[in-house]
Amino acid sequence: MPLKKSLIKIIKILGIGLTVIYPFVVFFALKRHVAVRFLALFLLAAAGISFVRNKNIWIFICVLLFGLGLIIFNDNVFLKLYPVLMNISVCLMFALSLRGVPLIEKFATKMGYKLGATDKQYARRATYAWAIFMFCLAVVSCVTIFLSDEIWVLFNGLISYILIAMMIGVVFIIHKRPIGCLRK
């Protein structure tokens, strides 16, 4: 069993790494005129690793179909659509969870927190805020597709990650205390 846990940990780290470097891989590939179909293989590998890491079948199917579309259509624009699709996918995960148990509440519960009514209300509002935030990121990512490659990689490879980190900070500052202060 320790080998399996180590392998899963390596896959998780590799998945995060591939996600972070994707915009840079695309940027350098476009500058060097690397075939789009070759980059689709990179994306399909990232999809497989992402599925092992997250077990989210919808994101896996989305990335898989996207990678296959790249192979079929062989167009550079499709490479730049990946961050848009990922932001929309995450937006939908947050938004659709509002029909039932909000995603933030699920995260807190999985971490072993016991949530009171106030925490549950906050989790719902935070989930709503994340859905809006991810939608806005998707819109800006979409706009950058039509700008220079440098602007596209700057936003999708750096600025978007800074904005996500800032959003995490804002969510914690607004709540002013850890969600679910009482553990099980």
Legacy VTK file of the C-alpha trace (Angstrom):
# vtk DataFile Version 3.0
C-alpha trace
ASCII
DATASET POLYDATA
POINTS 184 float
0.000 0.000 0.000
2.765 2.595 0.667
3.859 2.308 -2.983
0.307 3.020 -4.190
0.019 6.091 -1.909
3.403 7.357 -3.120
2.369 6.871 -6.737
-0.896 8.747 -6.190
1.003 11.569 -4.474
3.426 11.786 -7.422
0.486 11.842 -9.856
-1.180 14.633 -7.873
1.995 16.732 -7.880
2.504 16.047 -11.598
-1.112 17.056 -12.299
-0.751 20.348 -10.465
2.547 20.979 -12.230
1.067 20.299 -15.676
-1.842 22.622 -14.942
0.472 25.431 -13.842
2.897 25.130 -16.761
0.238 24.621 -19.470
0.119 28.302 -20.567
3.918 28.390 -20.817
4.045 25.159 -22.830
1.486 26.593 -25.254
3.310 29.921 -25.483
6.674 28.347 -26.314
5.068 25.839 -28.670
3.325 28.613 -30.599
6.565 30.602 -30.828
8.431 27.515 -32.074
5.589 26.445 -34.403
5.101 23.065 -32.728
2.202 21.088 -34.200
-1.061 21.544 -32.336
-1.692 17.805 -32.556
1.509 17.180 -30.600
0.351 19.537 -27.856
-2.989 17.714 -27.772
-1.092 14.678 -26.474
0.207 16.841 -23.604
-3.370 17.883 -22.866
-4.669 14.300 -22.984
-1.938 13.255 -20.543
-2.962 16.135 -18.271
-6.590 14.953 -18.505
-5.655 11.462 -17.387
-3.558 12.736 -14.510
-6.294 15.186 -13.522
-8.825 12.360 -13.370
-6.575 10.266 -11.125
-5.993 13.337 -8.946
-9.561 14.661 -8.682
-11.796 11.757 -9.677
-14.007 14.344 -11.415
-15.459 12.601 -14.445
-16.956 15.799 -15.909
-13.656 17.666 -16.053
-11.988 14.534 -17.430
-14.598 14.196 -20.215
-14.369 17.921 -21.002
-10.567 17.850 -21.290
-10.645 14.557 -23.188
-13.123 15.901 -25.754
-11.142 19.115 -25.994
-7.906 17.187 -26.626
-9.591 15.088 -29.290
-10.958 18.287 -30.864
-7.411 19.638 -31.016
-6.260 16.514 -32.817
-9.150 16.709 -35.301
-9.178 20.483 -36.006
-5.442 21.200 -35.486
-6.027 24.914 -34.727
-3.950 27.102 -32.340
-7.039 28.889 -31.020
-8.183 25.653 -29.397
-4.971 25.541 -27.362
-5.806 28.897 -25.839
-9.354 27.804 -24.992
-8.181 25.342 -22.336
-8.023 27.875 -19.459
-11.469 29.153 -20.451
-12.908 25.642 -20.300
-11.241 24.917 -16.965
-12.535 28.159 -15.439
-16.042 27.460 -16.751
-15.868 23.887 -15.412
-14.892 25.077 -11.935
-17.533 27.829 -12.118
-20.177 25.214 -12.923
-19.007 22.956 -10.090
-19.487 25.801 -7.607
-22.742 27.061 -9.158
-24.415 23.660 -9.500
-23.530 22.761 -5.917
-25.764 25.637 -4.782
-28.793 23.491 -5.669
-27.870 21.262 -2.749
-24.930 21.304 -0.349
-22.571 24.131 -1.374
-19.089 23.079 -2.421
-17.378 25.111 0.324
-19.503 23.301 2.912
-18.544 19.948 1.366
-14.847 20.881 1.546
-15.145 21.917 5.191
-17.050 18.755 6.099
-14.462 16.560 4.343
-11.757 18.292 6.366
-13.579 17.226 9.525
-15.147 20.527 10.539
-18.480 20.585 12.325
-20.455 23.472 10.818
-23.046 25.553 12.612
-25.872 27.472 10.934
-23.741 30.608 10.540
-20.916 28.606 8.953
-23.338 26.946 6.535
-24.773 30.314 5.533
-21.258 31.672 5.001
-20.285 28.560 2.980
-23.265 29.153 0.675
-22.316 32.810 0.121
-18.651 31.923 -0.405
-19.607 29.227 -2.936
-21.737 31.782 -4.787
-18.828 34.256 -4.764
-16.445 31.613 -6.126
-18.867 30.767 -8.946
-19.033 34.438 -9.979
-15.272 34.847 -9.627
-14.518 31.804 -11.799
-17.008 33.020 -14.404
-15.195 36.387 -14.522
-11.847 34.599 -14.908
-13.321 32.593 -17.785
-14.514 35.766 -19.518
-11.125 37.472 -19.219
-9.350 34.260 -20.325
-11.631 34.206 -23.361
-10.793 37.822 -24.218
-7.038 37.116 -23.978
-7.364 34.497 -26.734
-7.753 37.343 -29.221
-4.842 39.368 -27.846
-1.113 38.700 -28.252
0.426 35.418 -27.115
2.396 37.356 -24.497
-0.741 38.833 -22.933
-2.476 35.451 -23.067
0.362 33.700 -21.198
0.772 36.596 -18.753
-2.880 36.430 -17.725
-3.409 32.657 -17.861
0.015 31.696 -16.533
0.471 34.297 -13.808
-2.233 36.882 -13.186
-5.079 34.357 -12.901
-3.156 32.397 -10.243
-2.448 35.595 -8.307
-6.138 36.510 -8.496
-7.146 33.068 -7.219
-4.715 33.391 -4.299
-6.127 36.834 -3.547
-9.681 35.451 -3.659
-8.729 32.759 -1.143
-7.300 35.466 1.121
-10.396 37.645 0.785
-12.699 34.720 1.605
-10.784 34.048 4.830
-10.529 37.737 5.781
-14.268 38.304 5.303
-15.115 35.335 7.505
-12.594 36.549 10.139
-12.194 33.113 11.646
-11.696 29.601 10.319
-14.882 28.032 9.073
-16.254 25.440 11.465
-14.088 26.284 14.465
-15.171 23.085 16.178
-13.730 19.843 14.884
-15.593 16.576 15.213
LINES 1 185
184 0 1 2 3 4 5 6 7 8 9 10 11 12 13 14 15 16 17 18 19 20 21 22 23 24 25 26 27 28 29 30 31 32 33 34 35 36 37 38 39 40 41 42 43 44 45 46 47 48 49 50 51 52 53 54 55 56 57 58 59 60 61 62 63 64 65 66 67 68 69 70 71 72 73 74 75 76 77 78 79 80 81 82 83 84 85 86 87 88 89 90 91 92 93 94 95 96 97 98 99 100 101 102 103 104 105 106 107 108 109 110 111 112 113 114 115 116 117 118 119 120 121 122 123 124 125 126 127 128 129 130 131 132 133 134 135 136 137 138 139 140 141 142 143 144 145 146 147 148 149 150 151 152 153 154 155 156 157 158 159 160 161 162 163 164 165 166 167 168 169 170 171 172 173 174 175 176 177 178 179 180 181 182 183
